[in-house]
Amino acid sequence: MIFSCVALLWACADQTSEGRQGGDAGSDAAQPPPEVGYITVRPRRIALTNELPGRVKAYRTAEIRPQVSGIIESRLFEEGSLVEAGRQLYQIDPARYEAEYQRAKANLQDAEAELQNAASLARRYERLIDAKAVSAQEYDKAVAGLEKAKAAVALAEAEVRTSKINLDYTKVYAPISGYIGPSSVTEGALVTAQQETALATIRQLDPVYVDLSQSAAEARQIQERLMTDRMAGNTRKEYKVFLLLGNTGETYPHEGTLDATDLFVDRQTGTIRLRSVFPNPNIVLLPGLFVRASMELAGDTETIVIPQKSVIIEPDGTTSVWLIGENSKVEKRDIRTGAPYKNNWVVLEGLETGDRVIVEGTMNLREGAEVKPMKLETADVTAPQTEGGVE
């Protein structure tokens, strides 16, 4: 009797435990899918800005070197001053070159006299050859002498021009307008023709170039826009560039424009040079100065942007997002991002118009899990609607 009661109690306990487990399993099966907030991707027109490092370079640079050898007689400029193109900078002792010029002119006169004599002889023999007063051999010799005299005159004329050029080179002029640096020589110094050391350097500093560095992948978009504009004949289109001076964050008061992109990738850095031009009326930008530039690209092409918080950055540097697929099931997709735009990333590859990107509720998602999609308001996740935000 006792054993029968114990067995009955164990059976009741097992049924109660199974009932509870069944209730828990039913509870898990009835749990609703998690809610996620999403946006629908569509292209938008934006004004992209990239902050890039750069260096200032002179618009034009001329290193002054002598074209003839000699002693510097005088320096005719003030170091660090603004010089105009065509101004004389140095005077090299001209005495030797003046003598060579005079000698070349004398040689020319002698050659011209010989030419007159040879021409007279040739004309005389031409009259006598018909009368057989001179032999044909003598006549031919006279004609050859005339041609030789003409060649001598031409050679003498070339020597006169050369000596005059060398004499003129004793005066060293400024080839461009700009600010001239310190002189490397003083009066009395011996200089040689086309020497390696420059006498001085002139730099044109208004305007100036600012050479920026950008990764090859990001620069491709800029190159495509420039090529498209030029093929369309829109060569006057300007892409604005703004400067931040040094590490102070001070903004340069004048806007620049993108001038050209290099068609060469630096092997060491993997970057492409972007050349911009800036006005420099107060000579604030000096060659070699380090700057940061913010470049604004007009929104001529539509671009896909998504909120930064929706992008997953893997340990290896790759990026991906969660998408809502068919039947409200999630999938993970790799993407390639470009430059940042406000609180968003520009997407270069991986997304298409109409894709639903999950922005909120991405924690603990797994591939193929079912979710409850909730459409987010544009203003909550991206830039204001006035800029054409994603939907």
SVG drawing of the C-alpha trace seen along z (x, -y; Angstrom):
<svg xmlns="http://www.w3.org/2000/svg" viewBox="-2 -97 96 99">
<polyline fill="none" stroke="black" stroke-width="0.4" points="0.0,0.0 2.8,-2.4 4.7,-1.6 1.6,-2.3 1.2,-5.8 4.9,-6.6 4.6,-5.5 1.5,-7.6 3.2,-10.7 6.3,-10.3 4.0,-10.0 2.2,-13.2 5.5,-15.0 6.7,-13.8 3.5,-15.0 3.8,-18.4 7.5,-18.8 6.6,-17.8 3.8,-20.3 6.1,-23.1 8.7,-22.2 6.1,-22.1 4.8,-25.5 8.4,-26.9 8.9,-25.5 5.6,-26.9 6.6,-30.3 9.9,-30.3 8.1,-29.4 5.6,-32.2 8.3,-34.9 7.9,-37.6 10.8,-38.4 13.0,-41.4 12.2,-44.9 14.9,-46.6 14.9,-50.1 15.8,-50.4 16.2,-52.9 15.7,-52.3 18.7,-53.1 18.4,-55.5 21.0,-57.7 21.3,-61.3 23.1,-64.4 25.5,-65.7 28.4,-68.1 31.3,-65.8 34.1,-67.3 37.4,-65.5 40.1,-66.8 43.4,-66.1 47.1,-66.9 49.0,-69.1 52.1,-71.3 52.4,-74.7 54.5,-75.2 55.5,-78.2 53.4,-78.9 56.6,-79.3 60.2,-78.9 63.3,-80.1 66.9,-79.3 69.3,-81.9 72.5,-80.5 75.1,-82.2 75.4,-81.4 79.0,-82.6 82.0,-82.4 83.5,-85.4 83.8,-87.6 80.7,-89.1 81.1,-92.9 77.9,-93.9 74.7,-92.6 71.8,-94.9 68.9,-93.7 67.9,-93.7 67.6,-90.2 64.0,-89.2 62.5,-91.9 59.9,-91.6 61.6,-91.8 59.9,-92.1 60.6,-90.0 63.4,-91.5 65.2,-93.3 69.0,-93.0 70.2,-91.1 73.9,-90.7 76.7,-92.1 79.5,-89.8 82.8,-91.4 82.2,-91.9 85.8,-92.9 86.8,-89.5 83.5,-89.1 83.5,-92.6 87.0,-91.9 85.7,-88.7 82.8,-90.5 85.0,-93.2 87.4,-90.5 84.4,-88.6 83.2,-91.8 86.7,-92.4 86.8,-88.8 83.5,-89.5 84.8,-92.6 87.8,-90.6 85.6,-87.8 83.3,-90.3 86.4,-91.9 87.5,-88.5 84.0,-87.8 84.1,-91.1 87.5,-90.1 86.3,-86.6 83.1,-87.9 85.1,-90.4 87.5,-87.7 84.6,-85.3 82.8,-88.0 86.0,-88.8 86.8,-85.2 83.1,-84.7 83.7,-87.4 87.1,-86.0 86.0,-82.3 83.9,-83.1 86.9,-84.6 89.0,-81.6 91.4,-84.1 91.3,-81.9 91.1,-78.1 88.0,-76.4 90.1,-75.2 90.9,-78.7 87.3,-79.7 86.1,-76.8 88.7,-77.7 87.4,-81.3 83.8,-80.1 84.9,-77.8 86.8,-80.6 83.6,-82.7 81.6,-80.0 84.3,-79.6 84.3,-83.3 80.5,-83.2 80.9,-80.4 83.6,-82.3 81.2,-85.3 78.4,-83.1 80.8,-81.6 82.0,-85.1 78.5,-86.3 77.7,-83.3 80.8,-84.1 79.6,-87.7 76.2,-86.5 77.7,-84.1 80.1,-86.6 77.2,-89.1 75.1,-86.6 77.9,-85.9 78.4,-89.6 74.7,-90.0 74.9,-87.0 77.2,-89.0 74.1,-90.8 71.9,-88.4 68.2,-89.2 65.1,-88.0 63.2,-85.5 60.0,-85.8 58.4,-88.2 58.5,-87.1 60.3,-87.3 64.0,-86.7 65.8,-84.9 69.3,-85.4 72.2,-85.6 74.7,-82.7 77.6,-84.9 78.9,-88.4 80.9,-90.9 84.3,-89.5 83.1,-85.9 84.1,-83.7 81.1,-82.0 81.1,-79.4 78.6,-78.8 75.6,-76.7 77.1,-75.9 75.2,-73.6 74.8,-76.2 72.2,-78.8 73.1,-82.5 69.6,-83.1 66.1,-81.8 62.9,-83.6 59.5,-82.3 56.2,-83.6 54.0,-83.4 50.7,-84.9 49.0,-82.6 50.5,-79.5 50.0,-75.8 48.8,-73.5 49.6,-69.8 47.2,-67.5 47.6,-63.8 44.6,-61.4 44.4,-57.6 44.1,-56.3 40.7,-54.6 39.1,-57.9 40.8,-60.0 39.3,-57.9 35.9,-59.6 37.5,-63.0 39.3,-62.0 36.1,-60.6 34.3,-63.9 37.2,-66.0 37.4,-63.8 33.6,-63.9 33.6,-67.7 36.4,-68.1 34.9,-65.7 31.7,-67.6 33.6,-70.9 32.9,-72.2 36.4,-73.3 35.5,-76.3 33.8,-74.3 35.5,-74.8 35.8,-72.5 36.3,-74.6 39.1,-73.9 39.4,-75.4 42.6,-75.5 43.3,-75.0 46.7,-76.4 49.0,-74.2 47.7,-72.6 46.0,-75.7 42.7,-75.1 42.8,-78.6 40.9,-78.9 42.6,-80.6 40.4,-83.5 40.7,-82.8 39.1,-79.9 41.1,-77.9 40.2,-75.7 41.2,-72.2 43.5,-72.6 44.6,-69.0 45.0,-65.5 48.2,-63.5 48.0,-60.3 50.6,-58.6 50.3,-56.6 53.1,-57.0 54.5,-53.5 55.4,-54.2 52.2,-55.9 49.6,-54.7 48.3,-58.2 47.7,-60.5 48.6,-64.2 45.8,-66.7 47.0,-70.1 45.0,-73.2 45.6,-76.9 45.1,-79.6 45.3,-83.4 48.1,-84.6 47.9,-88.4 49.4,-88.8 52.1,-86.2 50.7,-84.1 51.2,-80.8 55.0,-80.1 56.5,-77.2 56.9,-74.2 54.2,-75.1 52.1,-72.2 48.3,-72.7 45.1,-70.7 42.6,-71.2 38.8,-70.6 37.8,-69.9 34.2,-70.3 33.0,-68.4 29.9,-69.6 27.1,-66.9 27.0,-66.2 26.6,-62.5 24.2,-60.7 25.9,-58.9 24.6,-56.3 25.2,-57.3 24.2,-55.4 24.5,-56.2 27.9,-55.4 26.3,-53.4 24.8,-50.9 28.3,-49.9 30.2,-47.1 34.0,-47.4 35.6,-44.0 39.0,-43.4 40.7,-43.1 39.3,-46.5 36.5,-45.2 33.1,-46.7 29.6,-45.2 26.0,-46.0 22.8,-44.0 20.1,-44.0 16.4,-43.0 15.8,-40.4 12.7,-38.4 10.3,-37.3 11.8,-39.9 14.9,-37.7 18.3,-39.4 21.5,-38.9 25.0,-40.3 26.6,-42.0 30.1,-43.2 30.4,-46.8 33.2,-49.2 33.0,-52.7 34.6,-55.9 34.8,-59.3 32.7,-60.2 29.9,-62.7 28.7,-64.2 27.5,-61.2 27.3,-58.9 29.6,-56.9 29.6,-57.2 29.2,-53.7 31.2,-52.9 30.2,-49.3 27.9,-46.7 24.5,-48.5 21.8,-49.2 18.7,-51.4 15.9,-49.8 18.1,-47.8 16.8,-48.0 19.7,-48.7 19.3,-48.0 20.4,-51.0 19.0,-50.1 18.7,-46.8 21.8,-45.2 23.0,-43.6 22.7,-39.8 21.5,-39.5 22.4,-36.3 22.2,-35.3 18.7,-34.3 17.0,-35.4 13.5,-36.8 12.9,-40.4 10.2,-42.9 11.1,-45.9 10.4,-49.4 11.0,-52.2 13.0,-55.1 12.4,-58.8 15.1,-60.4 15.9,-63.2 16.7,-60.7 19.6,-59.0 21.0,-61.2 21.3,-64.8 18.3,-67.1 15.7,-66.4 16.6,-69.6 19.8,-67.9 18.0,-65.0 18.5,-62.4 18.0,-58.7 14.5,-57.4"/>
</svg>
